[in-house]
Amino acid sequence: MMGKLKETQRKMEETKLRMDTVLIDEQSNDGALKVTITANGKLKSIAIADSLLEDKEQLEDYLIVTLNKAIEKAAKVNQAELDAVAKVDMPMIPGMDEMFK
């Protein structure tokens, strides 16, 4: 059982590293702001339309909303991947199956 746990831990670490290569794209409703982050939540790029540069408050609002949406998506992708590894590779311990619902 310890070997299985170590194997699962190794796969979890590999999955976390792989999530650095999974990109999540998000944009504002009008497309004036676009961001890309990794599934681990690391910001990779921001593209801002010139029109947003004229209104600091609007730009700040767009950044907050768009980044939060991207972070939420990334967290869901990350968690789904880690849950999949854990569910497949972890030995079922009585009562533990409730954790994976």
Residue pairs with C-beta under 8 A, 6 or more apart in sequence:
1 91
4 89
4 90
4 91
5 90
5 91
7 89
8 85
8 86
8 89
8 90
11 85
11 89
12 82
12 85
12 86
15 81
15 82
15 85
16 40
16 82
18 81
19 38
19 39
19 40
19 77
19 78
19 81
20 38
20 39
20 40
20 42
21 38
22 38
22 39
22 77
22 81
23 36
23 37
23 38
23 39
23 44
24 36
24 37
24 38
24 39
24 70
24 73
24 74
24 77
25 34
25 35
25 36
25 70
26 34
26 35
26 36
26 37
26 66
26 67
26 69
26 70
26 73
27 33
27 34
27 35
27 66
28 34
28 62
28 65
28 66
31 49
32 48
32 49
32 51
32 52
32 62
33 46
33 47
33 48
33 49
33 52
33 59
33 62
33 63
33 66
34 45
34 46
34 47
34 66
35 43
35 45
35 46
35 47
35 66
35 67
35 70
36 43
36 44
36 45
36 46
36 70
37 43
37 44
37 67
37 70
37 71
37 74
38 44
38 74
39 74
39 77
39 78
39 81
40 74
40 78
41 71
41 74
41 75
41 78
43 67
46 63
48 59
52 58
52 59
52 62
53 59
83 100
86 100
87 100
90 96
